[in-house]
Amino acid sequence: MKTLFRSYFLFAFVLFSCTSSLAQPKNLIPNPGFESNSGCPGASVYLRHTNNWHKIKNHKGTPDYYYGNCDYHGIINPMAPGNLPYEGQGYVGQFVYYSHLNQCEYIVVKLNEKMVKDSSYYLEFYVLPSTLYPHRIDSYGANFSTNEPKGQNDQEFKVVPLQEHIGNPKGSFITDTINWTKISGNYIAKGGEQYATFGNFRKFGERKTITEDGNIAQRLAAYMFIDGVGLKLSSDTSQFDFKPLVQPDIAILAQQQIKDSIEVHEEATDSIVTHEYDLREIVVKDTFYVKQNPVKIRLWDHLKYDHDTVTVLLDDHILLKKIPIKKRKKSFKIAIPPGAHILKIVAVNLGEIPPNTVSVSLKDGKHEKTYVLNSDLGVTEALNLKVE
């Protein structure tokens, strides 16, 4: 009987240990992936149907909620058409910098329980800048407070004077518009904190911005998405159960869809861009909005054939390597994954008449547009491709 009891106890202990090691941490953030809602946002996306989360009170900022196929005046996610959330179907967007007045927007959530004094808490969340606005900022973070924070004037968008407890390092710009950037850190509680606020808390002289290409009239702005928010005790070593969405491998897609008729100088595809191309300056000439996949891409020599040779890349993936450009058009089709991408036509040589000049036609269904790209051994002209 004792032997049986010992065996049962040992089995139960091992089972409990294994189960505990696989357990999820106690997340103090309710609705951490913005999945829970009371319906589609509709024409006014201002967090109206987002459970637990809301805009900061007494402040004019109106952060936005996006969920699945819910549309805003017929457009799915107007700030980044075709963009995917970090996980699940819901995510939130907000202005983190708007004009020289440093206007911002904030989102607030009440924690599942109050923080305990002198306890260490670990916070992580994921952000992604919108490509529709040209500014990239080094400032995005979180504040913890005992009382619900408020703005100073419900007619203003100005920075709320709250301390940034966890945030992106100063001088480290959030520039990746394809992959979500993780921000994380530890916080020692003063005791009683029960609200978490997210946004840009740095005043005009404390934060920095850089400018990239934008395609709407308001150019003095930075807009950020947030998703996958987790807060737990630092002593809890288990991981949050966020399952990032995986985009299809572009190189594999290219290999499957490039036509056999293409004339290729060397091998048709390669996996990753080499350092030779990495060092060149990229100049984006225009944006092509993909409304239907696959996209047909055609290349030919502009004006006069002078033995130009190019390598074609989508983001950092080589689609065609060292192909000669002639008057006869070379064409292939490729399904562009959701989100924003850069199509680069890299000069391998300058031909007989510099610079390397290539005509590029993009067609998705009935929508077609032609561009002329000029590149040399130091600068590569490229095109933005955005899947709507």
N, C-alpha and C positions, 0 to 999 in steps of 0.2 A: 504493500500500500504506500509506504514512504517512497519507494523507488518510483512508483507511478506518479505520485504527487510531485516529486522532484522533476521528472521528465516533463510533466504538464507545465510546471512553473517555468522550466528552462525554455520550453516551446513558446509560452506566452511572452516571456521576456524578449526572446529573439524576434517574435512577431511584432511586439510593441516597438522595439528598437528600429526595425526595418520600416515600419509604418511611420514612425516619427521622423526618420531621415528623409522620407519622401513627402512629408507634410508640407503644406504651403504656409508661408509666414502669415501672421495676423496683420493684415493690411489696415492701417488706420485711415486710409483714404476710401470713402464710399464712392461707388461708381468710378473706379480708377481708370477705366478705358472708355468712359463716356458712352457706354452701351445702353444703359437704362434711360428710357425716355417715355414721355407720354404721347408721342406721335411725331410725325415729320415736322421740322422747323417751319416749313411754309415760306411765304414771301418775306417774313421778318424772322431772321435766323438768330436773333439775339439771345441765345441760351434759353429761349422761352420754354421749350419742352424737355430740357436736360435735367434729369433728377439730381438733386443734391448740389449741383454747381449753379452759380449765378454771377452776374456782374457786380462790381463793387458799388456800394450804395453812395449816394450823393456825388456822383461822378458821371460825366456825359459819355464815357466810353461804352461801346456796345459790342462786346466780343461775339463771335459767330459760332454756331454749332452746325456740324455737318454729319450726316448719317446716311450710309448706304446710297440708295438711288433717290433719296429725297432731293428735290430741286429747289432752286431759288429763282423764281421767275423763269422757269424752264431750263436753267443751267445747273448741272450737278457740280457743286463746289466752284463758285465763280472766282474764287481767289487762286485756284490752281486746278483747272479742269482736268479730270482724269487722274488726279493724284490719289494715292492710296493711303489709308491710315497706317499707323505703325502696327496696330493689331486690331482685330475685330472689324467693326463697321463705323464706329463713331469717333470723332475727334473735334477739337476746338481750335479756332483761329482768332488772332487778335493783333492789332497794331501795337508794335513795341517802340516805334519811333514814327512820328508824323510831323513833317515840316520842321523848320528851325525853332518852332515853339516847344519842341520835345514833348509833343502830346502822345499819350499812351493809353492802353486799355488793360484791364485786370480781370482775372477770374478768381473766385473765392469758393472754398468748400469748408464745411464744418466737419471736424474729425470724428471718427467713430467713438473715441474716448479721449479724455484730457491727458496731456502729457504729465509724466511724473518728474518732480524736481530732481535734478542732477543725473537723470537717466540720459543715455546716449541713444539717439534715433538716427536711422539711416533713411535718406530720401533719394529716390531716383525717378527721372522722367525723361521723355524723349521729345525733341523739338525738330522742326523742319521749316526753313524759310520759304516763303512764297516767291516764285519766279516772276510774278506779275509786278512786283515792286523792286526797284533796283538796289536799294540799300541793304547792306549786311551789317549786323550789329554784334558787338562783343558782350552785350548785356542782356541776360535773361536769368531770372532766379525766383526764389521762393522766400516768403516771410511767414513766421509763425507768431500768433498773437493770442492773448487771453480773451480779448473782446473782439467782436467783429469790426474789421477796419472800415473806415469811411473816407470818401474824398472830401475836399474842402469846398467844392462848389459844383452843383449838379449841371451847370452850364459850361464847365471846363473839362478838358481832356488831360490836364497837366499831370506830371509825375506825382504820385502819392508819396509823401515823406516817410516811408517805412524802411527799416533796415533789411538789407539783403542777407539772409542767414545762410542760404546755399545758392550758388549761382555759377554761371559760366566764368572762367578766369578772365580777368581784364586783359585786353589786347589779343585774345584768342577769338577771332571772328567766326561766327557760325555761317558757313558758306555752302555746305553740301545741300543741294536741293533734290538729291535722289535718295540718299540714305539718311535715316533719322539719326540725329546726334544725341547721345546720352549725356545728361547732366546729373551729377550725383554728389553726395557728401554726407557728413555726419553733423548732428546738432545736439548740444547739451541743453536740455530743457531747464528753464527757470522754474517751471511748475505751473500747471493750470492752462497751458496753451491748448486751444481747441479749434483754432481757425488757421487755414493755410491759404495764402494769397500768392498768385503767380503773375509775373510780368516783369517789366523793366523799372527798377527802382533808382537807377542812377541818373543824376541830374545832368544837364547839358554838358558841363565840363568834365564829368566823370566817366561818360561812356564815349565810345568811338564808333565810327561807321566808315565803311568803304562802299563804293558804288560799282554795281555791275549792270548789265543790260536789263532794261525794263521795257514794257510795251504798252503802257497806258499813260494817260496825260499826267497824273500825279506822280512825279518822280522823286519827291523828297519824302520817302516813306520806307519803312521796313515792316513786314507782316510775318508773323510766326504762328505755326501750328504746334499744338502740344497733344501728347497722347501717352498712355502707359505710365500712370503716376502711382508710385508705390512708396509707402512709409511704414517702417517697422522698427522694432528695437534693434540696435546695432548688434546685440548679443545673439540675435536670431540668425543663424547661418543658412537657413533655407532660402530658396530663390522664389521670386515672384513668378506667377504662372502666366506671363505674357507670351503669346505665341506670334512672333513677327510674321507678317505676310511675306512670302517669298516670290520675287519676280522671276520670270523665266530667264534662263541663261541666254544672253543675246548672241553669243558666239555659236551656240548650238542651233539657235533659230536661223542664223545666217547660213550655216553649213547645209541645213535642210532645204533652204529656199533659194539660194543662188542658182541661177540657171546654168545648165551644162554648156550652153552656147557661148558663155563669156570667154573672151580671149584673155588669159592670165599669163603674165610674164613668169611668175614663180608660183608658189602654192596659193590657192584661193583664199584660205583663211588662216588666221593665227589666233591665239587666245588673248594675249595681253599686249598692250602697247610697249614698245621698247623705250629705253632712256633717250634714244636719239630723238624721238618725237616729243617726249615729255618736256624737254627744255624749251620748246618753241612757244612763242606768244600766240594765244588764240584770240582772234577777232571775230565776234559773232556779227554777221551781216544782216540777218533777218530771222523771223520766226515762221515756221510752217506748222499750222494746226492740223493734226491728223484726226479726221472725223470717221475714217473707215480703214480697217486693216484688211489685207496687207498694203504696204506702200510700194509703188513701183518707182525705182530710182534709175535714171538714165544719165550717162556721162559721155561727153564728146569734147573734142578740141574746139575752143572758141576761135572763130575767124580763120586762122591759118594753121595747118598741121606743121608743128615744129618739134616733134619727138618728145613731148612732155610725158613724164611718168609720175604716177601718184599712188599713194596708199590711202584707202578709204577706211575710216574708223567710225564706229558708233560708241560714244563715250570713250572708254579705254579698250574697246574690243576691236581688233582688226577684222574687217569684213573682206576686203580685197587688198592683196599685198603686191606692190610694185607692178601695177598694170599700165601698159602704154595707152595713152589717150590719142585717138585718131578721129577723123571726121565721121567714121561710122560709129553710131551710138552703141554703147554697151549698156545692157539693162539687166536688172535683177529685182526680185521682190523680197520684202522682209516684213514680218509682223513686228511692229514697234510696241514694246511693253508699255503699260500705263505709266504716266508721269512725264517728266521733262528729260530730254536727251540732247546731246550735241553731235551732229554729223560733221566730221572733219575730213577735208580733202587735203591731204598732206603732200607737199611737193617732194618727190624723190630726187628730181633734177630740175633745172630751169629751162630745159629745151634749148632751141637755137635762138629764141627771142624771149628773154626774161620779161616779166616774171612767168611763173607757171600759171597758165590761165585755162580754166575748165568750165564748160557750161554744164549745169546740173539741173535736171528736171525731176520734180517730185509729183507723183500722182496717186491720190487715194480715191478710187471710184471715178467720179466725174470732175473732181477738184484737182487741178494741175497748175503748177507754177514753176517758172524757170528762173534760175539765178546764174550769175557769172562770178566765179570765185577766183581771186588772184592770190597766189601764195609764193613765198620764196623759202630759203633755207633757215630763216629766222622767225618768220611770221606765217601762221596758218589761218586762212579765212574759213569760217564754219557757219553752220546753220543750226538754230534751235529747232527741235522737233518736239511738239507737245501733243500728247494724245488726249483728246477731249472726250 
